[in-house]
Amino acid sequence: MPSPATHATPVSWPDDFPATWTGCPRLPLPTLLAQATDTFGDRPVLLFDDGTALTGNDLRRHAERFAGYLATVLQPGERVALAMGNRAEYVTAYLAVIANRAIVVSLSPEIGSHEAEFAVTDAHCVLAIADDRSHQVLTALRATGSTPLRDVITVGDNEPDGFAHLTADTIPLNFTDVDAALEDLIDIGYTSGTTGLPKALAGNHAETLRYIDVHLRLRRLHDDGPQRMLMPLQLHYGDPLTWLFGAMCCGDSLVLMRRFSASRFWEVARTTQATTILTIGSVPSMLLSQPESPADRDHDIRSAIALAIPPQQHAELERRFGFSWTESYGSSESGPAIKMPLDVAAEFVGTGALGIPLPDVQARLIDEQGQLVEGPGTGELELSGEILFSGYLDNPSATAEVLHDGWLRTGDLMRRDDRGVYYFLGRSKEVIRRSGINIAPTEVEAVLRQHPDVVDAAVVPVPDAMMGEEIKAYVELTPKATFDPRGLADFCAERLSRHKVPRYIELRTTAFPRTPSQRIPKKQLMVDGMHRTTHAWDRALDSEPAS
């Protein structure tokens, strides 16, 4: 796809883009937030869709109380599993743990027993903090005696005082008394790539400060007044937490839904008076799948930041909901890296463009032969500059795969146009190799999502003796739709090259599973470790799926 402009003037950031580390001081997080609450602490900073609201002072007070209790049971450097949904005590617990110079291991509250055992054992967690969903799994794990877990703390029902049963007689640990260093580890998360066991990503204060610094510098650059961000994600995913810390530093606020609901989304936006949203994964498609209504524009939202806007739906998102949607790119390893400048965003609507590297990030493309791509071209994205990732915890071989000579291999295939703008093509390990031709699943998925009967789609490779790999699509349909695989294949054929049309199409009879970021975990679609074609329609045979 050519650049949307008729000329090749490079896209760039304005000369007055605030310099690195002018957004927030480089201080340990408890110290930074203590200073922030001295200035903005009386303002509502964390709001939930059921009306619960807390100020910065509220969060600090509860966190310092719980930190005082944890000081009696934790030592610096020990690891604490935190498996809790969207509630105020997640923030309380997170800050209380790091105030003790201990380390948070972020887990989903819906974690299974196998996942819990792996994470708790791998990270050497001595304590777990659970809600009513994760309590049973973690207490059962502790009872086995096979892990380092000494105790499981379960939050009470009386939010935000869910730890009151522990803190009544303890002396609070004041954030100003925390003697931490920027290099101290504060959290560990697990990333499951396309192969192998999950890898542990350990972050320190400086890495979290990087997110805050970028957020506050962009906010100063755009200077569009106070923001109230509605984010349809869980706190353990990471982005809501770093955005909340940035909000505490400037007087903004974060709105969270206890659980994401596309049907309630705009009502929540209206009642909470949100001014901006962040979406990720399939959220835009899920919002568009709802019946059109006056509520679509009955809100105060001015803009959206999105990770992976469906290109074919971009213009419709802006028309229907009444505000601009712009891309942002980063990963757990890279942190914020690429973003679309607002002054040119309208030129790239519907192109799939991500944007350009932030001023303090360098980007390059490496082709399949390992050669540097000069000018426009396609290759794997590598990043350098203000990329603070130093490696996977206790995993030098995995680290060596992604870090080399000061550059981070992202594993993402990108295209760069003649204006220096980057476009995401797919994960290098997810690319389908059909008859020697590389096919990005994301491109096929984007076309399938355009079909009015399709809620979402997941495209995967399946082995084929003739072609090497063939294309299989799983589709989830709207409630009243009839499964017409030949019609879906024809729909794709009208919009894609012939070699990109799925050979196999399988109907999902239940909703797709979702990660916390609303992505589809394709491994969970496998049967006995394989994407099978037994129950799929076969375009080559024009056959019905087996019963």
N, C-alpha and C positions, 0 to 999 in steps of 0.2 A: 504494500500500500504506500503510495507516495506521500510526502509531507503535505499537509492540508493547505499550506501556503503556496503561492505561485513563485516564491523566491526562496533563497537559501540563507536568509539572515539567521545567524545562530540565536537560539533562545538562551537567555541569560538572566541571572538575578540582578536586581538593581544595585548600583554602587553603594547605596546606603544600608545594605543588609547588615544588621548588627553583627559584630565580630564574635567569634567563638568565646564562650564563657563570660559574655557580658549579660546573659539572661539571668543566671543565678550564680552566686558565689560557690566556690568549690569547698564545701563544708560537709562533714558527715550529716546524714539525713536527719537524725534527731536534733542536731544543732540548728540546721537550716530551718526545720519546721518550727522550732521554738522561736526563732527570730520572726518567722512569717506570722505565727499566731499573735505575737506581740503587736503586729500591725493590722492584720486582717481577721483575727480570731473571732470577732463577734459576728461575722457574716456567715449565712448558711453556705456550706461547702459540699455537703453530701446529702442528696435527696433520693428517696425511693418512690416508686410508682404508687405505693399505698399511702403516701402522705408523710411518712417518717422523714424527719429532717434533722441534721446535726450541723453545728457550727465547727469551725476549726478548734475553738476552745473546748467544745464538747469532746471531740476526738482526742485531743491532747490529754484532757483530764482522765478519760477512761483508759487511755493507753498507759499513762504514767502510773495509774493505780495497778493495772494488771502487770506492768513491768516490775513494780515493787514486789508482787507475789512471785513472779517468775525468778526474781533474784534469789529467792530461797530454794529453788529447785533446779536451777540451770547454772552451768559454767560457761565462760566465754568460749566460743568455737564449737559448742555442741549444736546438733541439728534437731530441728523441730518440724515434724510433719504438720502442715496446716491444710485441712480438708474441710472447707466450709463454703457455703453458697453466698449469694449476695445479701449480706447483712452487715451492720455497722461493726460487729465484733470481729469481722475478718480484718478490717483496718486496725482495730484496737490490738488484736493479737500480733499482726505483722509488725507494727511499730514497737510493741512491748518486747518482742523477741529480739529485734535488732538493737534496741536500747540496752539489752544485756550483752551485746556483742556476740549473740548466738546467731544461728542461720536458719532462715525459713526454707522449708522444702514444700513448694506449692503443689498441691494435689487436687484433683477434682473431688467434690463431695460425693459423686456417684461412682467413685473408684471401686473396682472389683477386687476380690481377694488376691488374685494372682498379681495384678498391677501393684497393689499395696505392698505385698511382700517384697517384690522386686525393689521398689523405690525406698522403702524403709530400710531394707538390708543394704542396698547399694549406697545410700546416703548416710548410713549409720545413725538413724534417728533415735534419740533417747526419749523423746516426748512427742505425743501427738495431740493436736487440738482439733476437735471434731464437732460437727453438728449432728442433728438427729439422723441424717442420711448416711454419714460415714462412720458413725459411732459403732455400729454393730461389727462392721468389717475390721475396724482398727482394734477394738477390744478383743475380738476373737483372735486376731493376729498376735496381740500381746500375750494372750493366754497360752499360746503354743510354746512360748519360751524360746523360740527359734530365731528371734530378732533382738536387736539391742533395746527395744522399747521398754522403758521403766514404768510409764504411766500414760493414760489417755484422759485428757480433760475434755468434757463435753459442755458446750455452751448452753446456758439456760434459755428459757423462752422469753424472758422479759427484756427484749431489745430496747435500748443499747446496754442494759445492765446485766448481760448474760454471764458475766464473770463475778457478779456481786457476791456469790456464795463463797468466793475465794479471797476477795480483796477487802472484806469488812475490817479486818484487824491488821492490815499491812501498811507499811509506810511507802507512799508513792516514790518512784524513782524519777526525779526531775530530769527532763531532757537536757537541761543546761549542764547537768552534772555528768553526762555521758562522755567518757574519754575514749572516743573511737578514732580510727584512722581511715582515710579514704580508701585504702587498699583492703580493708576488712571485707571479707565475704559477708553478704547479707541475705542472699537467697539462692536457691538451687531449683531449677526447673528441668523438666525432661522433654527432649525433642525426639520424636520418632521419625526418622527419615524413611526412605523407601526400602531400606534393607537393614537387617541387624536389630539388636536390642536398642531400646531408647538410650540416648546419650545425655549425660548430666551437664547442664549449662550453669555455671556458678557465676553470679554477678556480684560486684562490689558496689560501694557507695558511688564511685565515680561513674560507673555505667548507668546507674539510675539517674544521676545528676545530668548526664548527657541528654536523656529524654526531656528532662525538665528544661534544660538550657535551650534546646531547639524549640520546644513549644513556646517558651517565653520570648525568644528572639523573633519567631514568626508572628507572634501576637503583637509585638512592638512594631514590626515592619508593616503589618496590615492596619493596625491602630483603628479597629472597628468597634471599640467599646467592650464592656463586660460580656463575657460569654457564659452561657449555661449549656453544657454539653450533655446530650442524651446519647448514651452508649449502650447498645444492646448486647453486652458481653458480660461474662462473669469475672469477678475480681481476680480469681486465680489465673486468668488468662494473661494478666500483666498490664496491658494497655490502660484499663480503667484505673489501676493503682497509680501508675506514673502520671497519668493526666490529673488525677486527684491531687497528687503532691504539687504539681504545677499550679493547680487552681488555688491551693492553700497559700501559695507564694504571691498571688496577684489579686485575690479577691473574687475569682471566678467560682463556678460551682459545677458539680457533676451530678447528673441524674442517671440512676440505674433502675432497670426493671428486675424484679425478683427472678422472673423467667421471661425470656423473649417471647413476645406474641405479636405476629404480624397484624392480627385483627384489632389489637388494642394500641398499636404503636402510635398512631396519630392522636388518639385521645390522651395518651400519656404526654405526648409532646405539648398538646394544648394546655392541659391542666397544670403541668409543671413549668410552663412558660419557657421551655427550652429554646435556645437561639441557634444551635448548631448540632449536628449529629455526626457520629463516626460509624460507618458500617464496614462489614468485612464478610468475605465468603459469599454466600447465597442470599444475604439479607435483602439486597435490592430486588432480586427476582421474586423473593417471597412477598415483599411489599407490593410489587406490581401485580402479583397473582390475586390480590384481594379485589373485590368489586369496587369500581370507581365510585367515589362519593364526595359530597361537599367537605367532609372532614379532611380530605387529602390536602386542602389548602387552608383549613381553619386552624392555623397555628402561627407561631412567631419564628419559625426556622428560617434563617437567612442563608445557610450554606451547609454542605455536607462534605466531609472528608471520607474517602472510600478506598479500601484496599481491594482492588480487582472489580472495577465497574464493568458490567457486561457491555461491550462496545455497542451491540445492536440495540440495547435498551437505554443507552445514555441519554439520548435526546428525549425519549419518552419519560424518563425519570424527571428531567428538568421541566418538561411541559406539564406533566401531571401534578407534580408536587410544588412547583413554583419557585425553585431556587437552584443555584449552580451546584454541581457535583464535581469534585476534583480528586485526582488520584494522589496516593502517597505510597511509597514502597520502602520496606525495611524487613528485617528478619530478627529473630532472637539473637543471632550471632552479630549482625551488622549494626543493629539499632537503626534509627532514622537515617535514610541514605539518599533517596530520590523523591522529588515532589514536583508537582506542576505549579509553576508561577501563576498567580491569579490574573496577571495582566494579559496573558495569552491563552488562558484556559478555554475560552469560547471557541478559539480556532481549532481545538483538538477534540471537541465533543464527538463521540462516536468512532474515534480512530483507534481506541485502545491504548493511547499514549499514557505513560506513567509520569513523564516529566523529565527533569534534568537533575544531576547530582546537586546536593546542597553545596554551598560555597566551600565548605571545609572537608568535602569528600571527593576523592578521585575515583573515576570509574573507567574500566576498559573492557573490551571484548576479546576473547581468545577463541580461535576457530578449532575445528576438530583435529587439526594437525599440530595444535599447540602454538600457533603463530598469532601475533598481535594483529587485530583487525584495525586498519586505519580508515578513518572516514566512515561513510555509511556501510552497514554490513550487519552480519549476524554471528553470534557466538555466545559462549558462556560469560556471564557477567562476573567480573572481579572488582573488588573495592579496596580502597586504601584511604589514608588520611585519618580523620577522627573516628576510627573504627576501634573500639576499646576491647573487643573480644580477644582474649588471650589463649583460649583453648578449652576443650572439654575436660571436665574434672576427672583426674586420674585416668585419662584415656589418651595417651600420647599418639597412638596410631591413628585414631579418628581425627585428632588435632592436625596431624601431619597431612591428612588428606585435604584439609580445607585452608590451612595457613602455609604460605610459602613466600619468602623474600619480601615480607611486609604487605602482602596482598591476601585478601580473603576470597576463596573460591565460593561463590554463592550456590552453585548447582542450578542456577536459573538461566535458561536460554533467553536471550534478548536480541532485539533488532534495534539498531541506532539509525535514525534518518539523517538527511543532509543538514538538519538544523541542530543536531546534537541531542535530539529527544529520543528517549528509550521506550521500547514496547516489549511487554512480557509475552514470550511465546510458549513457555511451559518449563517444567522441571526436566533437566537433562536426563535423569534416570526414569522419567515417566514417558519420554518420547516413544511413540510407536514407530517401529522400523518395518514398514511394509514394502516388500520387494525393493529394498535398498533406499527407499524414500522416507525421510523423517516426517512424521505427522504429530503435531502438538494436540493432545487431547482437549486442551482448553478451547481451541478453535472450533472443534466439532461440538463441544458442549455448548458453546455460545450460540451456535446456530440452532441446536435443538431447543434451547430455552426460548427462542423466538416463536416457536410453534404455540398457538393459543391453547392447546390441550396439555402442554408440558409444564409441570411445576418446576422440575429440575432434572438434570441428567448427569451421569457419570460415565466417562468413556475410558476404556482400558484396553490393553493389548491382550490377545489370546494367541497361543502358538498355532502355527499353520505350516504344514509340510511344504506347500508350494510357495507361499509368500514370505515365510519366516515368521511374520506376525500378521494377524488380522485385527480389525477394529470391532470391538463390542461396545454397545451403549446400553446402560441401564437407564430406564426412564420412569419417573413418577408423574402420574397424570392428575389433572384436576378431577374433583369428585364425580362429575357427571360425564366425563369423557369416555369414549370407547377406544380400546386399544386397536390401532390401525398401523401396524409396523411398516407395511408397504407404503402407506401415506407418509409416514415419518421419513422413510428412506428417500422417497421422491422429493419431499420438502428439502432434505439435505442436498440432494443431487442438483436442485435448482440454485443452490447457493454456494456449493463447494465443488472443487475439482473431483472428478470421478473417484480417484484413488483415496479420497478422504471420507467417502460415504460409508457409514457403518455396514459391515456385512451382517452382524448379529445385533438384534435388538431384543432386550428382555424387559418385561413389565415388572416394576416393583409393586407388589400387592400391599406393602406397608410403607410408611414414610421412610425416607433415607435416614440412617443414623447420622448424627452430627457431632463434630468436635465442639469444644467451647467457642471456637471462632466461627461456627456455623458452616464449616467446610464438611465435605463428605469423606469420611475415612475409608478409602477404597479397599483397604485390606479386609475390612469387615464385610465386604460384599463377596469375598471368596468362600468357596465350599471346599473343605479339606485342603486349604492352601492354594486353590486355583480358581481363576475366573472360568467357570464352565459354560458351555454352550448348549447343554442338554435341554434347558427350558427356554431357550431363546429362538426367536424367528430367524431364519437363515435366508438372507437375500439371494444367495447363489442358488438355493433350491426353491425359494419362495414358499417355504414350508411353515406350517404352524408349529408353535412350541409344543414339546411333549407334555402330556398331562401328568 
